[in-house]
């Protein structure tokens, strides 16, 4: 109604007051309360600016309606941008007060919607554990909730089940996949007397475990505490708008008081002096200020989602500009996280296809993760594998059996020694080189003769080397951080072009490494995908979680890379920096239109149309500027 004369019915100004009053009082109450709190501490933020501007516009409008000429029936605001001095008694600014409040509340709603849920990382961590456990009591198997386990209880873990709590193996042997907790890509062989950790996966045989730690004492619970401590200690970046407002508000108030004093001193009269002073306060409050961050964030996050990059909040963006070091987890981040058959070394006169057929057939019958890697790799190269006529698993050494009439052995070199066989020199050399590079070497023999050495390892992703180049181009120093052994880590680092390697670290040590780098004055980004990375992701200045990883890592991170492609990390940092740049330019223009109108206000030349136009133009510009982010492209 205020901006369109055709809608200005006889008592439109009183209807405007009825509509605007609840907005400026009730809806804007959080701004007024925050402004009062800031004032008591001698501070000024964006809330102060909003409260002062909307209150000035509303109170002036009330004065003009009840004591000026604005309440006269038939009063209209003509649609003209006249610059002429008036006493202001006929001007009301209700639409500016209500519009600013509505725009800024809308912006904060969108901003809140994009923020991560508090505590989700901890919830995801705790949900990783087994919910129920089979306990052995009085010679019987009893299923109870994991929370009811006591230290000293003996429980059963079948192949494929999660281990319920930390304990010691008292019966059986198996391979345990602990990669999500320790980062070690090779499953750990455990037998009687060996220690196991809760939430790790039993990949092989049947185990009976005696519980040694339960509840809050387990390694998983301690990791959850690490994540909580890191998140609580991570101060959210202060909003840029608040920083600007902290300087801008005192200047505006000083300018308003100066304007009042000038007009009183020049003899213009009390009404004209107050008109000019209040106009300064009204025009200084830019409604686009509330849209500057949320619109850019909405468009930036929307474009990121299309590219497989999820940005969790505005505080994340400020950090991407500062980061200079990027710490990369190895397993599942730089590498695939899955054991893969990489190479086949054969003895003279032995056919590679024959090796893969016989070894793959035997390993296919085993549940061991390394055996499954061999079987999968063999099937991919030779097609359908034959069915063994006989099969036996030899705990800790490998497998043996009969395939197509051949007596086949696949496993460690010690298995061959037990059958009085020796590796020929070329195969021994290949085995030694593979182990020096941190790979697992598997020996294949049949019919009394060693025939081949298979290399199995966690394969490097084909895109990782290119990703490292792109991260370096953004001014970041890459560091490889892993729980795996040093030989494996250095081999992977050399392959992708990383110079600095920190290996053989436990989850709590990963947090310490990040803290140490921060203490050196570095701003640290961390990329990871496992539970073992969650606390470090939360501690880092910027956490990037691979979307192919665990929920705990994703919730602890600031950015999520949906595709699991490390190149997306470089795109994510570029997009975040570009989004931050857009927010900064939005904030500049949000103020610029209003600052440009300040001299008019101080001179007593401001009318409602100019105030409304400044509000509308700054908002339209901010939205248009933000929409440019839709053109962001991932690097080729």
N, C-alpha and C positions, 0 to 999 in steps of 0.2 A: 504493500500500500504506500509506503513512504517513497518508493522509487517510481511508481506508476501512477500519475495523476488521475487516470481514468477510474482507478479503484478507490479514490479518496471521496467516500460518501460524507454526508454532513458531519457526522461525529466520528470520523475515522481515527482521529488522534486519540480519543478515549478508548476506542477498541484496541488500538495499538498498545496503549498502556496496559490494558487488561491481559493481552497476549504476552507482552514482554516481561511484565513484573515477575511471574513465576520463574522465567528463564534466568533473569538477572539476579534474583534473590536465591531461590531454591537450587536450581541447576548449577549455578556458578558458586554455590556455597563452598565447595572444596578449595576453589581459588582464593576466596576471601579469607578462609580459615588459615590457609598456608601463608598468605600475605601477612596476616596478623602475627603468626608465629615467626616469620622471617624478620618482621619489623622489630619484634621484641629482642631479637639477636643482632639487630643492626645490619641485616643482610637484605639483598633484593634479588629475586629470581624472576623467571618467566611468569610465575603465579602472581608476583607483585605487579608486574606490568599489566596483566589481564585484569586483576582486581581494580587497580587504580583507574584504568581506561574505561572499563564497563561501569564502575560506580560513578565516575565523573559524568559519563554520558547519561546515565539513568537519573541521577540527582538533578542535573541541569534540565533534563526534559521535564521532571516533576515541577521544578521552579517555573519553567516557561509555561507549563499547562495551568498551574494554579495561581501564579502571581504575574506572569507575563501575558502576552497576547496569543500564545499558541493554542489555548483552550477555547478560543472563540469559535462558535459554530460556523462551518463553511471555510475554515482555514485550510489552505492547500500548500503543498511544497511544489512549486513549479519545476518542471524538468528542464532546468537550465543551469549552466555552470558559470553563473555570474560571479565576478570577483568585485564585490562592493562591501564597504564597511556598514554593518548594521549593529544594533544593540543586542541582537541575539535573542530577544525576548519572544520572538515568533518561531524560533528554530527548535525542533526536537530531534534527538539522536537515538531514539529507542531501537531502530533497526540496526544501528551499529553495535549497540550494547548486546542485543539478542543474537545478532549474526556472529559476532566474535566468540561469544560463549558457545554457540552451537557448533561452529566450525572446529574450535579447539577441543571440545568434548568428543566430537566425531573422530578427530585425529588421534586422541588418546585411546579411544575405543579400538581403533584399528591397530594401534601400537601394542596395546595390551593383548590383543588376540594373537599377535605374532610372537609373544614372549614364551619361553619354555616354562613348563610346569615345574614348580619347585619340588625337589625331592624325587623326581622321576628316575634319576640315575640310581639312587639308592634302592628304590623299589625294584628296578630292573635287575640290579645286582643280587638282591636277596631272593628274587624269583628264580634265579639260575639253579639254586640247590634242589635236591630231590625232595619231593613233598612227603613221600612215604618210604618206609624202609622195612625189610624183612629181617627181624631179630630172631636169633636162636636162643630159646629159653626152655630149659628142661628137656633138651633133645627135640623140641618141636620148633617149626618155623611159624612166627607170629608177625603179621603186618601191623605196624604202628606208625603214627605220624612222626616225622623226623624230629620235631620239637620235643618228643618224649624220650629221645635217646639219652642215656647216661654214660658217663665215662666208665669204661670197663665192659660195656655191652658188646656182644659179638653179633655182627650182622652179615647177611649174605648179599653179594653183588654178582648178579648174573651178567653174561656178555651183553653189551649194548646198554646197560643201565648206568645211571650216574651214581657215583660213590656218595653216600649220605653225609658223611662228616670226616674230619681228619682222623686217621688211625694207623694201625700197624697190621700188616698181613699176617695171619696166623695159619692160613691154609690156602693152597693153590698158587698158581702163577699166571701172569697175564701181561698184556701190553696196555698201558694206561695213556690215553690221549690227554695230556695236561696243557696243550698249547694255549687254551683260553686263559689259563692262570699264569703260566710261566713264560709263554712265548716260544717254547722249544717246539720246532716243527716235527721232530722225530718222536714217536711214541716211546714212553719210558717202560722198560721191562721191570716188572716187580715180582717178587717171590716171597716166601716166608721170611719175616723179619724186616721186610721193606716198608717204608712209609708211603701212605697215599693221602691225597688232599680231597676234601669235600668238594662236590660239584664237578670234578673231573670225570671223564668217561672211561668205563671199562671196555676196551676194544677187543679183548681176547677171551681168556678162559674164566672159569668160575672162581671167585675169591671169597674167603671168610675173613672179615676185618674186625679187629678189636678197637673200639672208639677210644681215642686218647684226648681229643678236644671236642667240645660241643658248644652250641650257642654262640655267644659273643666272643669266645676264645678262638674260633676257627679262623683259618687264613682268609676265607671268603668274607666273614664278618669284619675282620681287621681291614680288609681292602675297602669295604663299604665305609668304614670310619675314615680311611684315608681320603676317599672321594668327598665325604661330607666336610672334612676339615679344609680340603682344597677349595671347595665351592664357597664355604663361609668366609675364607680368607681372601677371596678374589673380589676386590672392590669393583663395583660396576662403574664404568666410565661416566663421568658427569656429563650431563647433556650440554651440548654446545650452546643451545638456545639460552640455558640458564647462565652460562658464562657471559654471553653477550648482554643479557638482561641485567646482570649484576653491575655492568658499567652504564648501560643505556638508561635504566630507571632513574638513578640519581641525577643524570644529566637532564632528563626530561622534566623531573620535578623542579630542578634548579631553573630550567628554562621557563616553566610555568610561573614560578614565583617571580622571576625576573620580568616576565611579560606583565604580570599583575602590577608589580612595582612601577614599571615604565609607564603604563597607561594611567595609573593613579597619579604619578608624578607629572604627567603631561596635561592633566586636567580633563581627561576624556570622560570621567564619571565612573561611578562604582560599577554600574551594570555593564558598560562596554569593557571595562578592565577585567571583570570576572568572565565575561563572554570569551575574550581572547585567551585568558589563562586556562579556562576549562577546555577550550577548543584544542589547545596544545596537548592536554592529557588525553583527549578523545582520539586525536589523529595519530598519537604516538603508539597506540595499541594495534598492532597489525594482526588481523585474523589469520593471515597466511602463515603466521609463525607456528600455529598449531598444525598446519597442513604440511609444512616444509619437510619434516622428518617422516611422518607416516606415509605420505603419497610416494615419496622416493623409495621408501622401504617396501611398500606394497608392490610397486612396479618392479623394483629390483629383485625382490624375493620371488615374484611371479615369473620373471624371466629366468631366474636361477633355477626354479623348479622345472621349467621346460628343458633346461640343460642338465638336470640331474644334480643341482646344488641347492641345498636347503639352508637358508640363513635364519638364525633363531631370534635375532633382536637387534635394535639399533646400536647397543653398546658394543656389539661385535665389530661393527664397521670401523669405529675409531681405532681399534687395535690393529686391523689389517694394514693400516697406513704405517704403523710403527715397527712391525715385526721385521727382524733382520736375520733370524736363525730359524731353520725349520728342522725339527727332530722327527725322524721317520722310523716307525716300528717296521721290523722286517717281515715277520710272518703275516700274510694276508694283506699287507699294504704294498710293500715293494715286490713281494713274492705272492704266488697264488694261495699259499696256505695249505696246499694239498701235496702230498707226496706224489711224485711223478717219475716215471721211467725216462731217464734222460739219454743214456748211451748204452750200447752193447759192444763189448770187446770179445772177440772170438779167437780161439786157438786156430792154428793152421789147419786147413782142410775141414773146418767146421762151418756149416751154413747158418747164417744169422736167423733165418726164418725157422729153421729146425730148433734152434735154441729157444726162440720165443714161443713156439708151439708147445714144446715139452715143459719148459719152466712155467709158462703162463697157465697151462692146464693144471699143474700141480698147485701153484699158488692160488688159483681160483677157488680151490677147496678150503683155503685157510681164511680165518677172520682177521688176521693181523693186518694193520693198515699198510705196512710196507709190501706185504704179499698182494694185497688188493691193488696197490699201485702198479706192481709188475703185471698182474693179470689184466688190468685195464689197458696198460700200454701195449701188451702183447696182442690183445684182441683188436685194438685199433689198427695194428700193423698187419696182422695175418688173418683177421676175420675170426670165424668160429673155431673155438679151442676144443681139442678132444677131451673125453671124460676119462679120468684116471681109473685103472682097474684096481688099484690099491693105494691107500693114502694113510700117512701117519704124521702127526704133529710132534716134533721133538722140542719141548719147552726150552726157550733161550737159545736154540741153535738153528732151527729152520724146519723144513719138511722133507719127507722122503716118500716114495711111492713108485708105482709101475704105470707108465703111460705108453700105450702102443707097443707093449712088449719090452720097453727099456726100463731098467732100474735107475730112477732119477733121484738126485739129491739137489736141493736148493736151499742155501742158507749161508751161515758164517763159515770161514775157512776151517774153524775147529771141527765142524761137522765132517769135512773131508778127511781131516787128520784121523778121526775115529775110524774111518774106513780105509786107512793106510793109503790115501791119495795125496799127491803134491801138486801145487800150482806150477805150470811151466813159467819160465822167466818172463816172457812178454805179458802174461796175465797177471803175474805178481806185480810187475811195474805199473800196469794199469790200475790195479787195486790200490797200491800205495799212493799213486797220484790222486786217485778219487778221494781217498781218505784225508790226504793233505788239504784238499780243496773243501773238506767238510762234508763230503757226500757219503752216503751209505753204500758200501760195496757188497754185492751179493754174488756168491760163487755158484755156478751151475755145473753139475757133473752127471754123466750117465754111463752105464756099462763099464764102471771101473776107471773112468778117465775124466779129469777136469777139462771142461770144454769152453767155458765163458765166464766173464765177469760183467755183472749188470750194475750200472750206476743209478741210484735212486736218490732224489733230493727234492726239496721244496723249490719248484721252478720259479725263476724270475719272470714277472709279467712282461709281456712284449713291449708294453708302453712305458715301463718304468724309466728306462734310460732317457727317453725323450722328455718325460716329465721332469727329471732332474735338471735337464738343460733349461727348460722353461722357468723353473723355480729360481735357478741361478740368474736368469735374465731379469727377474723381478727384484734382484738385489738380495736374495736370501742365501745363506750358507747352509747346505744340507748336512745333517749328522745322522748316521744310522745307529739306532738304539735297539738292542734286542736281548732277550733272555737266552738266545742260542749261543753255541760255543764260538770262540773267536775265529777259528778257521773258516767256519761256514759264513760268518758275518763278513769277514774280509773278502772272501770270494765273491759274495753278492755285491758288496760295495764296489769292488773293482769292475764288476760287469756293468754296473749302471752309472759309474762315474762319481762316486762319493768318496771324499778323502778322509773324513773323520769317522771312526767306528768306536762305539762303546758297547761291548758284548758281555754276556754272562751276568746280566743284572736281573734281580728279582723285582716284582711289582713295586714294593716300597722303595727300592733303589731307583726305579725310573722317576718317581716323584723327586727324590733327592737330586738326581741329575738335572732335572728341569730347574729346581730351586738353585742349584749351583750356577747354572748358566745365567739365570736371572740375577743372581748376586754379582756376576761378572759385568752386569750392566747391559746384557742382551735382552731383547724383546723376543720371546720364544713362541713359535707356533709348533704344535705337535700333531702328527697324523698317526692314527692308530685304529685298530678294529676289534681288539679283544678285551675281555674283562680285565686282563693284566694292564691294559692301557688306560682304563677309565679314570683312575686317580691322577695320572700324569696329564690326561686331556683336560681335566678340571683345573689342575694347577697351572698349566701353561697359559700364557697371555691370550693365545688363540688356539682352541682345540678343533681339529678337523677329524671327524669320524667317518670311516668308510661305511657306507650304507649296507654293505654285504656282511658287516660284522655283527657283534652282539648288541642287544638293546642297551646294555649298561654303557657301552662305549658311545653309542649314538646319543643317549640322553646326556652324557657328561660333556659332549662336544658342543662347540658354538656353531660350527658349520657341519653339515652332513653331505657327503659325496655319494649320491644314490648309486651311481654306476660301479663303484669300486675300482675306477680307473684313476690312477695317481695323477694323470694329466689334468683331471678335474680340479685338483688342489690348486694348480696354477690359475685355472679359469676362475675358481672361487675367489681367490685373492684379488685377481684383476677386477672381477665384477663388484666385489665388496668395496674396493678402492674407488671405482667409478661411481658407485651408489653414494659413497661418502662425499665425493666431489659434488654430486648433484645436490645432496642435502645442504652442503655449504653454500652453493650458488643460490639454492632456494631461500636460505636464511638471509643472504645478502639482499635478494630482490624483495623478500617479504618486508624488510625494513626500508629498502630504498624508496618504494612508492610513498610510504608514509613519512619518511624523513624529508622527501622532496616537498611534501605538503605542510611540513612544520612552519616554514617561514610565513605561509599564508595564514596559518592559525595564529601565530604570534602577532601578525599584523592586523588581526581581527577581520580577515577577509574570507574565513572558512564558512561555507554553507553546507547543509546536509547532503546536497548532491555531490559535492567534491569529496566529502568524507566517505560517502557510499561508494563512489567510483574508485577511490584509492583502495578501499577494501576489496571490491570486486576484481579490479585489474590485477592486484597482487596475487589473489587466489587463483585466478585463471592462469597467470604466468607460471606460478609454482606447479600447478597440475600439468600444464603443457611441457614444462622443463623436465618434470619427472617422467613423463611418457616417452621421452627420448631414450630412456634406458631399455625400452623394448627392442631397440635395434642392436643391443649387445650381441656379439658373436663369439662363440668358442674359437680358440686358436686352431688353425688347420694342422 
